[in-house]
Amino acid sequence: RPSPMKIYRVALLHALFSVNGGTAFVASPLSSSSSANILKTTTTTRIGATTANPPERVAPDAGYVPEWEDRAGLSPEEFMDSDMSKPDLSEMWECPLTLWDSEGIDLAAAQKQASKAPHCPLEIRATPTDNTLGATYFSRNKSSIRSSLLKHGAVWLRGFDLMKSVSGHRAMYEALDMQPCLDPLHSSGLRKFASERDALYEEVNKPSLRGHYIGLHCESTAKRTAAYAAFVCFQRATEGGGRFLVADGAAILADMDLEVLKRLYDRQIRISVSNLDIPPAFPPFVKEGIKGLVDAAVAPKFDMDLEMIYESDGKPGRLQAVECPERPINRHPVTGLPVWFNNAHNHARKLRDRRPCGVPEVGMTEVFYADTMDPLTLEDCAEIKRVSEKHITALSMEPGDVLLVDNYRALHGRDVFQGDRFHAVTWFTWDDNEEWRGDERRILEKNAMNKAINQMMDWLPKDFESDQS
């Protein structure tokens, strides 16, 4: 019989490691397969349990796939160069609290309103003159770029030389007066800093996760949401793939089957972000003890409102950390536009099990109907997949390209890749509303946990693939 201390150590390690699947951002080669083909080998059983005939894994589609232009970048030594004359931004703002306005939405009217939203993303291509201006181009055009971001939900800055380096990326966002903040799950280990002093996180470029497709998601938990983001490419994947995915939450809402939309809105959803498999034979008091330890000692460190629940996905002995109920639609805090605002496309187990997946079982996620805690049906998952992937633009980001994202309007993800790839991201808080921004600065003790969990992820073999259908 294991000692209580050993049980605690196992629970702690698994809980720390597993949250990495919470809001994962990783990738897969695009194909022309349809939703019907991807879901053709499904069963009616809960996917969390192992099946004798696991479903076929097929790479998802995208609605628009721009061509590559093969623009050259800098060497790693050059693009990682930071401007040491600028102040250290390590004590950046805490990620702001999520702004919810999701009650009392007339769904038919919301779809009509969302259908009129301007196309996302807007592309702004640099001219030779623009490139000679450097950061001055962005200070001169700050008002139009910021208003375009609010209007379109995302702006693809394409072909700019300035942002081919860490120092140039920072010069760009400072010229736009954007205020950096922490990742919503800074301590989860999902991302480590590429350049801490420049408030720049590395995207999930880890070799162990290059074969994992990351579905559409907002950089958000039920508790915290970054207002904006600037995703930058320093090095495209050396052997192919690695497209950055972006989709308009307004377009997804407008195009979704109304019956499915109503069901999800009325019943609400809950998302499990991690699993801890306890031997089913353990007596109830031991299981409750483990649950209490994880709940009290680990979950609060991740700054999420989580409930520890046993066996929600039907697997005996499985303890899951589950977010609180939320509606899948939210009104944009500035424009009031209703949008599809949730991470179901990324986290639904029935979708993850049918596409390339590199997350260990402990980090596999699930999406439940909040009223019964049953996983979403295959039919509802298929509709989420259909409409989400119809509106994906699979960007061919090359060195110097930046995608500015309004995190309350656009969802993002990433395709799988081969070889080496280096993309990075800076998150931003509200720079024009102190109440929404809050007055919290970085909680420094979170950083040790961030580094520890990143080291755990680096232990995984390259091209790790989940086989837990």
C-alpha positions in Angstrom: 0.0 0.0 0.0 1.6 3.4 -1.0 2.4 5.8 1.7 0.4 9.1 1.9 3.6 11.0 1.1 4.2 9.0 -2.1 0.6 9.5 -3.1 1.0 13.3 -2.6 4.2 13.4 -4.6 2.5 11.5 -7.5 -0.5 13.7 -7.4 1.6 16.8 -7.3 3.8 15.8 -10.2 0.8 14.7 -12.4 -1.1 17.8 -11.6 1.8 20.1 -12.4 2.6 18.3 -15.6 -1.0 17.9 -16.8 -2.1 21.6 -16.9 0.2 21.9 -19.9 -2.8 20.7 -21.9 -5.0 23.5 -20.7 -4.7 26.0 -23.4 -2.2 24.3 -25.6 -1.0 26.0 -28.8 0.6 23.5 -31.2 0.1 22.1 -35.0 -0.6 19.4 -38.5 -0.2 19.3 -42.3 -3.4 20.6 -43.9 -5.5 18.2 -45.9 -8.7 18.2 -47.9 -10.5 15.8 -45.7 -14.0 16.6 -44.7 -15.6 16.5 -41.2 -17.5 13.4 -42.2 -14.2 11.6 -43.1 -12.5 12.7 -39.9 -15.4 11.4 -37.8 -16.1 8.3 -39.8 -14.7 5.8 -37.3 -16.4 7.1 -34.3 -18.2 5.2 -31.6 -21.0 6.1 -29.3 -19.0 5.3 -26.2 -17.2 7.9 -24.2 -13.9 8.6 -25.9 -11.9 8.8 -22.6 -11.8 5.1 -22.3 -9.4 3.0 -24.5 -11.1 1.4 -27.5 -10.2 -1.7 -29.5 -10.4 0.2 -32.7 -9.2 3.8 -32.2 -10.5 6.4 -34.7 -8.5 7.4 -37.6 -6.4 10.6 -37.1 -6.7 13.0 -40.0 -5.4 16.5 -40.3 -8.1 19.2 -40.2 -9.0 21.6 -43.0 -8.7 25.3 -43.4 -10.9 27.7 -45.4 -8.1 29.8 -46.8 -4.4 28.8 -47.3 -2.2 31.6 -48.6 1.0 30.8 -50.5 4.4 30.9 -49.0 6.8 33.7 -50.3 10.1 32.3 -49.1 11.3 35.5 -47.5 14.7 35.3 -45.7 15.2 35.8 -42.0 18.1 36.3 -39.6 20.3 33.8 -37.9 19.2 32.8 -34.3 22.0 34.9 -32.9 20.7 37.9 -34.8 17.0 37.6 -34.3 17.4 36.9 -30.5 19.3 40.2 -30.0 17.6 42.5 -27.5 18.1 46.2 -27.2 19.8 46.5 -23.8 19.4 50.3 -23.8 15.7 49.7 -23.1 14.3 49.0 -19.7 13.7 45.5 -18.4 9.9 44.6 -18.7 10.1 41.5 -16.5 7.7 43.1 -13.9 4.9 43.4 -16.5 1.2 43.6 -15.8 -0.7 40.6 -14.6 -3.1 39.2 -17.2 -6.4 41.0 -16.8 -9.6 39.3 -15.5 -12.0 37.9 -18.2 -14.8 40.3 -19.0 -18.0 38.3 -19.3 -21.2 39.7 -20.8 -22.9 36.5 -22.0 -26.3 36.5 -20.4 -29.6 37.2 -22.2 -28.4 36.9 -25.8 -31.0 36.5 -28.5 -29.1 33.9 -30.6 -30.9 34.5 -33.9 -30.4 38.2 -33.6 -26.8 37.6 -32.6 -26.1 35.5 -35.6 -27.5 38.2 -37.9 -25.4 40.9 -36.2 -22.2 38.8 -36.3 -22.7 38.0 -40.0 -22.2 41.7 -40.8 -18.8 41.9 -39.1 -15.8 42.8 -41.4 -13.6 40.1 -42.6 -10.9 38.7 -40.3 -7.9 39.0 -40.7 -7.0 42.2 -42.4 -3.7 42.0 -44.3 -1.3 45.0 -44.3 1.6 44.4 -46.6 4.8 46.5 -46.2 6.1 48.5 -49.1 9.7 49.4 -49.6 9.0 52.9 -48.3 7.3 51.4 -45.2 10.4 49.3 -44.5 12.7 52.2 -44.7 10.7 53.9 -41.9 11.2 51.1 -39.4 9.3 51.8 -36.1 8.3 55.2 -37.3 5.8 53.6 -39.7 3.9 52.2 -36.7 3.9 55.3 -34.7 2.6 57.3 -37.7 -0.1 54.7 -38.4 -0.9 53.8 -34.8 -4.5 55.0 -34.9 -5.4 53.3 -38.1 -3.8 50.0 -37.1 -5.4 49.9 -33.7 -8.8 50.8 -35.1 -8.4 48.1 -37.8 -7.6 45.6 -35.1 -10.8 46.4 -33.3 -12.8 46.4 -36.5 -11.4 43.2 -38.1 -10.4 41.2 -35.0 -6.9 40.4 -36.4 -4.3 42.3 -38.5 -1.6 40.4 -40.5 1.5 42.7 -40.8 3.2 41.0 -43.7 6.6 41.6 -45.2 8.0 44.0 -42.5 11.8 43.8 -41.9 11.6 45.5 -38.5 10.1 42.6 -36.7 12.6 40.0 -37.9 14.3 40.4 -34.5 13.3 40.5 -30.8 14.4 44.2 -30.6 12.4 45.1 -33.7 9.3 43.3 -32.4 9.4 45.3 -29.2 9.9 48.5 -31.1 6.8 47.8 -33.2 4.5 47.2 -30.2 5.8 50.1 -28.2 5.2 52.4 -31.2 1.6 51.2 -31.1 1.4 51.9 -27.3 0.5 48.4 -26.4 1.1 47.3 -22.8 2.5 43.8 -22.2 1.1 41.4 -19.7 1.6 37.9 -18.5 0.2 34.8 -20.2 -3.2 33.8 -18.7 -1.5 30.6 -17.5 2.0 31.9 -17.0 2.8 29.3 -14.2 1.3 26.4 -16.1 4.5 25.8 -18.1 2.7 26.1 -21.4 5.1 28.8 -22.7 8.5 29.9 -21.5 10.0 33.3 -22.1 12.0 33.8 -25.3 13.2 37.1 -24.0 11.9 37.9 -20.5 13.1 41.5 -20.5 11.2 42.2 -23.7 7.9 40.5 -22.4 8.2 37.9 -25.2 7.1 34.3 -24.8 8.2 31.5 -27.0 5.3 29.7 -28.7 5.1 26.0 -28.3 8.1 25.2 -30.6 9.2 22.2 -28.5 10.3 19.2 -30.6 8.1 16.9 -28.5 5.0 18.8 -29.6 5.7 19.6 -33.2 3.4 16.7 -34.3 0.5 18.0 -32.2 -2.3 20.0 -33.9 -3.6 22.8 -31.7 -7.2 23.6 -32.3 -8.8 27.0 -32.2 -8.9 28.8 -28.9 -8.9 32.2 -27.3 -5.9 32.9 -25.0 -8.3 32.7 -22.1 -9.5 30.9 -19.1 -12.8 31.5 -17.4 -10.9 33.7 -15.0 -8.2 35.6 -17.1 -8.0 36.7 -20.7 -5.3 38.7 -22.5 -6.9 41.7 -24.3 -4.6 41.5 -27.4 -1.6 39.5 -28.7 1.2 40.0 -31.2 2.4 36.7 -32.7 5.7 37.0 -34.5 7.7 34.7 -36.8 11.4 34.7 -36.5 12.0 31.3 -38.2 9.5 29.3 -40.2 9.5 25.5 -39.9 12.7 24.3 -41.6 11.1 21.1 -43.0 7.5 22.2 -43.7 4.2 22.9 -41.9 3.8 25.1 -38.9 1.1 27.4 -40.3 -0.5 29.8 -37.8 -4.3 29.4 -37.7 -6.7 32.2 -37.1 -10.5 32.3 -37.3 -13.2 35.0 -36.7 -15.3 34.3 -33.7 -18.1 36.4 -35.2 -18.1 34.4 -38.5 -18.2 31.1 -36.6 -21.1 32.3 -34.5 -23.0 33.5 -37.6 -22.5 30.2 -39.5 -23.2 27.7 -36.8 -26.4 25.6 -36.8 -28.9 27.4 -34.6 -30.1 24.3 -32.9 -26.6 23.3 -31.8 -25.8 26.9 -30.8 -29.0 27.0 -28.6 -28.2 23.7 -27.0 -24.7 24.8 -26.1 -25.7 28.2 -24.9 -28.6 27.0 -22.8 -26.8 24.0 -21.2 -23.5 25.9 -21.0 -20.1 24.1 -21.1 -17.3 23.1 -18.8 -13.8 22.2 -19.8 -11.5 19.8 -18.0 -7.9 20.8 -18.3 -6.0 17.8 -16.7 -6.3 14.2 -15.6 -4.9 12.3 -12.7 -5.6 8.6 -12.9 -5.9 7.0 -9.4 -6.0 3.2 -9.1 -9.8 2.4 -9.0 -9.2 0.0 -6.2 -8.0 2.7 -3.8 -10.5 3.1 -0.9 -12.8 6.2 -1.0 -10.9 7.9 1.9 -7.6 7.7 0.0 -9.2 9.1 -3.2 -10.8 12.0 -1.3 -7.4 12.6 0.4 -5.7 12.9 -3.0 -8.4 15.1 -4.3 -8.1 17.4 -1.3 -4.3 17.6 -1.6 -4.4 18.5 -5.3 -7.2 21.0 -4.7 -5.5 22.7 -1.8 -1.9 22.5 -2.8 -1.7 22.6 -6.5 -4.8 24.1 -8.2 -4.6 27.6 -6.6 -1.1 28.0 -8.0 -2.5 28.0 -11.5 -4.8 31.0 -11.0 -7.9 29.2 -12.4 -11.3 28.5 -10.9 -11.1 24.7 -10.9 -13.2 22.0 -9.4 -11.7 18.5 -8.8 -14.2 15.9 -10.0 -13.9 12.1 -10.2 -14.8 10.1 -13.3 -16.6 12.8 -15.3 -15.4 11.2 -18.6 -16.4 7.7 -17.4 -12.9 6.4 -16.7 -12.8 4.7 -13.3 -10.5 6.4 -10.8 -9.8 9.5 -13.0 -9.6 12.8 -11.2 -10.2 15.8 -13.5 -9.6 19.5 -12.9 -12.7 21.2 -14.4 -13.3 24.9 -15.1 -16.5 26.5 -14.0 -19.6 26.7 -16.3 -19.5 29.2 -19.0 -21.6 30.2 -22.0 -19.9 29.6 -25.4 -20.9 33.1 -26.6 -19.8 36.4 -25.2 -20.3 40.1 -26.2 -17.1 41.9 -27.1 -16.3 44.3 -24.2 -15.6 47.2 -26.4 -17.8 46.8 -29.5 -20.6 44.7 -28.0 -20.4 42.4 -30.9 -21.5 38.8 -30.0 -18.9 36.2 -30.8 -18.0 32.5 -30.4 -15.8 32.8 -27.4 -14.6 29.5 -26.1 -12.0 26.8 -26.6 -14.2 23.8 -27.5 -12.5 23.2 -30.9 -9.2 22.8 -29.2 -10.3 20.8 -26.1 -13.1 18.5 -27.2 -11.8 14.9 -26.8 -13.7 13.6 -29.7 -11.9 16.1 -32.0 -8.5 15.6 -30.4 -8.7 11.9 -30.8 -9.3 12.2 -34.6 -6.4 14.5 -35.5 -2.6 14.6 -34.8 -2.1 14.8 -31.0 1.1 15.0 -29.1 -0.3 15.5 -25.5 0.2 12.8 -22.9 -3.0 11.3 -21.5 -2.5 13.2 -18.2 -2.9 16.5 -20.2 -5.8 15.4 -22.5 -8.8 17.7 -22.1 -12.6 17.3 -22.5 -15.6 19.6 -23.0 -18.8 18.8 -21.1 -22.4 20.0 -21.0 -22.4 21.9 -17.7 -25.9 20.7 -16.6 -25.2 17.0 -16.7 -21.4 16.8 -17.0 -21.8 14.5 -20.1 -19.1 15.0 -22.8 -20.3 16.9 -25.9 -22.0 14.5 -28.4 -20.3 13.5 -31.6 -22.9 15.5 -33.6 -22.3 18.7 -31.7 -18.5 18.2 -32.0 -18.9 17.6 -35.7 -20.7 20.9 -36.1 -18.1 22.8 -34.1 -15.5 21.3 -36.3 -17.3 22.1 -39.5 -17.9 25.7 -38.9 -14.6 26.4 -37.1 -12.4 25.0 -39.9 -14.5 26.6 -42.6 -13.4 30.0 -41.3 -9.7 29.2 -40.5 -7.1 31.1 -42.4 -3.9 29.1 -42.3 -1.3 31.9 -42.4 2.0 31.4 -44.2 3.9 33.5 -41.6 7.5 34.2 -42.5 10.3 36.1 -40.8 9.2 39.5 -39.8 5.5 38.8 -40.1 3.3 39.6 -37.1 -0.3 38.8 -36.5 -2.0 41.2 -34.1 -5.0 39.5 -32.5 -8.0 40.9 -30.6 -8.4 38.0 -28.1 -12.1 38.7 -27.6 -12.9 38.5 -31.3 -10.5 36.0 -33.0 -9.4 32.5 -32.2 -6.1 31.0 -33.0 -4.2 27.7 -33.3 -1.3 26.1 -35.1 -0.7 23.3 -37.5 1.9 20.6 -37.0 5.4 21.1 -38.4 8.6 19.3 -39.2 12.2 20.4 -38.4 12.8 23.5 -36.3 10.5 26.5 -35.9 10.7 29.7 -33.9 7.6 31.8 -33.4 7.0 33.9 -30.3 4.2 36.0 -28.8 3.6 39.0 -26.5 0.3 39.4 -24.7 -1.2 42.8 -23.9 -3.5 44.2 -21.3 -6.0 47.0 -21.6 -4.0 50.2 -22.2 -7.0 52.6 -22.3 -9.1 51.3 -19.3 -7.4 51.1 -15.9 -10.4 49.4 -14.3 -10.2 46.5 -16.8 -6.4 46.4 -16.6 -6.3 46.3 -12.8 -3.3 47.2 -10.7 -1.7 43.8 -10.4 1.9 43.4 -11.5 3.8 40.1 -12.0 3.8 37.7 -9.2 7.5 36.7 -9.2 7.1 33.4 -7.3 5.1 32.0 -10.2 8.3 31.9 -12.4 10.0 29.0 -10.6 7.0 26.8 -11.3 6.9 27.9 -14.9 10.5 26.9 -15.4 10.1 23.6 -13.6 7.2 22.5 -15.7 8.9 23.5 -18.9 11.8 21.2 -17.9 9.3 18.4 -17.5 8.0 19.0 -21.0 11.5 19.0 -22.4 11.9 15.4 -21.0 9.4 14.1 -23.5 10.9 12.4 -26.6 10.8 14.3 -29.9 7.6 13.8 -31.9 5.8 12.3 -28.9 2.3 11.1 -30.0 -0.7 10.3 -27.8 -2.2 6.9 -28.4 -5.0 7.1 -25.9 -8.1 7.0 -27.9 
